[in-house]
Amino acid sequence: LRNYSASNQKDNYHFHSYGLSVLEPLPRNSLIFINYDQQWTSVRYMQECEGHRTDVTSINLSMMSYSWWISKRHLYTHLTFPGTHYTQENTQQWLDGGFTFSELLDANYDRTEGNIFIGGFPNFEDTSYRRDYEEIPYGLVRRIVRKSDEKKDMSAEKFRGYSLEVWKIVASKHAVSGFPDRNKYGMDTWEWTVGREFYDHLIERATHLLDLAVTAASHQHPHRLPTTNLRSLAEAAAWLELASANDKSNEVGQGAALNP
């Protein structure tokens, strides 16, 4: 049959694996804000159709920005919404009762025990968000951490250890289906973005680890070898090399490199 190989999707489980790799590493009863279609549809399918990780509350940031969101708030009785809908600060909608992303976080951070994550980016510039919160790489998403939270401060080695466990889960889920074949799924397909996003977040983790390790080393004695963070420095460099070497690969080849 003409074009059969291009149209045959019987082994296409890439977004199934992708959805699992987003949800599975999250702590129990987490809250995740999502702001792009690929991640939103994958996560919601896994939750609503397969009943996977229904303890995780997932909210679409763009949907929350419409005025009709006020009619959906009853679906999230465990959350506090400090206004009618998500909007930009210092606008008429904000003055009329909307809320900013930082105001929403302020209202729910403690009750979630800090287990709040984001996939994508906030819709609007939010000076309070940038001032009071920071985003820490966490697998294929980022953890939102309050800057004043004492628990946020961690050494390079601590971050290396716990983030490595997260990435073992991510890699194990992708290994089930492998990365989409780039000969079949070009840059104009959703499937192509699965591999692209994997490596983007892998690099994000490596650069954050490198920053922590280098910053810690700069605070040590200038004539002493920074032995405390050597493992973090080496692993960050190895992951960056891994991303560079495998960025065009069609398969998950990180198994050995992800082992401590």
N, C-alpha and C positions, 0 to 999 in steps of 0.2 A: 504494500500500500504506500502511495506517495505521502511523504511527510509524516509517516507513522512514528518514527523514532523521535522526532521533535515534539509530537503531540502526546506521546505515551507518558503518562504521569503516575503509573502504578507504583513506582518506588519513590515517589516524591513525599517524603516525610520530614522535609527540612524545617517547616514551620512548627511541626509537632515537637521536634527536638529543640527548636529555638524557644518555644513557649515554656517547655520544661526547664531549659537552662536559665531562663529568667526567674521563674517562680521557685524552683527547688531549693536554691541556696538561701532564700529569705527566712529570717527568724519567724517563729510562729506569731500569728496575729499582727503581722506587719501591715503598714499602709504604704502603697506605692502610687505615685502620680505618674501618668504616662502621657506623652504629648506627640506621638507619631503613630501612623496607622499600622505599620508592620508589627510593632510591639503590642499595641492595644488589641488588635484583632487576634493575635496569637495567644495572648494571655487570657482574653475573655473566652476564647474557644475552649482552652484547657479548663477553665473554671466552670463555665456554664454548660458545656457539652459533655465533658469528661469528668466533671466533679473533682478536679485536681486542685489542691491547695485553696479550698474555699474559705479557709481561715484568713487569707490575705485579702485586704480591702484594696481594690484597684479603682482608681478614678481617672477619667480622661480630663486633662486640664482644659483642653479647648472646649469640650462640651460644658464644662463648669462655668465657662465665660459667658454663656447665654442667659438672658433674663429668665427664661423658663426653668433654669436650674432650681429655682426656689420650690418648684413642684416636685423635685426629686430628692430633696433633703431628707424626707421621711424614710428613704431607703437606707440611710446611714445614721441610725439612731445612736450609735456609739461614738459619733463624731460631733463636734461643735462647729457650726458655720457662723462666723461673726458678721453675717450680712446676707444679702439676697443671692449674690453670685460673684464670681471671680472677675476682677477688673483691674485697671491700672490706677495707681495712686494719683492723687491730685487731679482727678477728672470729675466731671459732673456725675457720672455713674457711681463713682466712689462716694461722692458727697450725698448722693441719693440713697445710699444704703448698701453699696457693693463692698467687697473686701479684697484686700491684696493677698498675695501668696504668703507673705511674711505674717500677716495677721491670722491667716488660717493655721500656719505652723505654730504660732504663739498659743493659739487656742487648743492645740491638740498634741503638742510635743511631749508633755509630761505623761499624759494618759496612754501614749503609745510606747512609753519607756524609751523614746528616741529611735524606735524602729521605723523610720520614715525614709522612703527611697524615691528616686526620680529617674525616669527614663525619658530622654529628650531634654528640653529646656523650658523654663517658664515662658508664658506668652508675652509678658510685659516686663519692662525694666522696673526693678523694685530696689530702691536704695537701702531699705531696712533689711531686706533679705541678704544683700551682699555685705552689709555691715554686721549682721548678727549671726549669719549661718555660713557654713562652708560645705562643699560636696566632696566626699571621699570615695574613690573608686571601690566598687563592690561588684565584681563579676561584670555582667552586661548592663548594670545600672550603677547609680551612685547613691551613697548613703548621705542623707542630709543631717548635719550635726550642728548643734548650737555651739557657737564659739565660746560661750561662757560655761559650757558643760565640762566639768573637770575630767570626766571619763573620755573626752575626745582626744586628749593628749596621749600619744603612744609613741614608743620607740620604733625605729625602722624594723627591728627584729620582731616586735609584736605585730606590726602591720604585715610584715612578710609572712609570718606564720598563719594568721587567720585568713588573710586574703588568698594564700596558697590553697587552703582547704576549700574556699569558695570556688576557685578556678578548677580544682579537681572535679567538682560537681559539674561545672559548666562544660568542661571538656568531655566528661563521661556521657553527657546527654547528646552532645554533638557527634560523638563517636558512633552512636547508634545508626545514624543515617549518613554520616560523612558530610563534607561540604558539597554544595551544589557544583556540578560539573560546569566549568566556565565555557566549555565548548558548546554546551547546550543552553546554558542560562547566561546570556550576556548582560552588559551593564544596564540594559533597558528593562530588566526583569526584577521582580521583588526577590527572587531566589538569590540573585547575585549579591544583594545587600547582606545576606546572612553571614557569608564569609568576610565581607568588608567590615561589618560591625564587630565580629569576633576579634579581628586583629586591631581595630581601633581601640577597643577596650583593653586588650592585652597590652598595648603600648601605654595606655593611660595608667594602668596599674604599675607598669615598669617605671615610668617617669616619676610617679608619686613616690615609689619606693626609693628611687635614686635620689630624689630631693630630700627625703627624710634622712637617708644615710649620709649624704654629703653635708647637710646642715649639721647633723650630730658630729661629724668628723671635724668640722670647722671650729667646733667649740672645745675640742680636745687640745692637748699640748701640741704645739706646732712641730716638735721634734720627735714625737712618738707615733708609731704606726697605729692607725685607728682599727685595732683588732676587733673591737666590739661589733662593728658594722661591716666587716669584710664580707660576710656571707650575703648580706643585703646588697652591697655594692656589686658583688659578683653576679648575683641572681638577676638584678636589674639589668646589667649589661648583657647577660645571656638572653634574657627575654627580648630585649631590643634587637639583638642579632637574630633571634628566632623569628621575630616578626618580619624583619627585612628579608631573611632567606626564604621564608615560606609564604610570603604575601600572595604569591601567584599559584600556590598549591591548590589542588582540588580536594585534598584529603586532610583530615585532622592528624597531624603528625607530631603533636605536642606531648604524647604520653610520657616519654622518658624525661623530657625537660621539665614537666610539671611535678616530678617527684622531688621531695626535699633532699 
